[in-house]
């Protein structure tokens, strides 16, 4: 019998409530965490969509008071975290509740961390092994996603932009995982088609990159491949009809599964590069991944053909009669066709990127932690070439 490899398998949120109406349990879950008052982290878009009222009604019903901080910006920065911590410290809140897409969820993780830790958020950057400084003294976090893409409610990481360097940091620790995740598909019905497309491709990129990532993790592989299948089944439907609750349910589940998988296995070169495109060119993260993913997949074909062949089949491609190499190539073609069907740009120039920042982005991506788990090692020259192909 072959000897099993030893690996750190996984941690997960303490509780995951999934299904229509799950958000209605926010008050009870907050009380179970000992909260008499909750600090809500969200953004104006969520408030304007009427989603905050769902949460505050649930808290009211359980007798939990709350403070609302709705100043999170898209792609949260170190300054957002600092402002949120200042607001939190003026309250006597015992629990942080994050409501929104990846930006409020990531900002909430940063706020919860810095509320009880010293120094600056940069001190906890994974690039300087910041996880070693994180202690389990963080206020309990409840995560309620309103988009189906980032999977932040399932992960141990937050993506925060360091404004002094204009780069995205990965702040990660098992202690940053939410204590409770409430996954309610009804909260995603308000997403417009463009956001559905971008967040859906973010989820797919998480799933594919996690599945082919270098680390050994059979639990992560199973979750990632299951997420790929759900995206192939339902993303086009959710894009075409935002009120399709069945499709929205599949996509929220896919996002959570992919979020867990990436937390267990890591990501790859697509994310290492996409993390540079948002601060450099203002390209939304999901759009950046949609453009880059086919090029990174093709780069990785030689070392992960068997897995890419399974990705193709999971996305619905007809691989019958194809050999492994042909089926793997079909995965790239299928992802490219999906991006086109979702009306997403296929080139970085279409999304507003400039070639003059190419070398700098490749250099920064070289030090991005995601690059290290890419199944095929990437040099700076490789990263420059991938960006060049995407232009």
VENVENWO-V958963 format. One record per helix or strand of 2 or more residues. SS is the DSSP state (a for helix, b for strand). FROM is the first residue (numbers start at 0). LEN is the number of residues. Records with the same first field share a line. If there is no record, write none. Layout:
SS->FROM-LEN ; FROM-LEN
This chain:
b->14-4 ; 36-5 ; 64-5 ; 94-6 ; 139-6 ; 156-6 ; 166-6 ; 179-4
a->21-11 ; 43-5 ; 50-11 ; 77-12 ; 101-15 ; 120-4 ; 125-3 ; 129-4 ; 151-3 ; 173-3 ; 184-4 ; 192-20 ; 217-23 ; 244-21 ; 268-13 ; 284-16 ; 304-10 ; 323-18 ; 347-4 ; 354-12 ; 368-5 ; 379-11
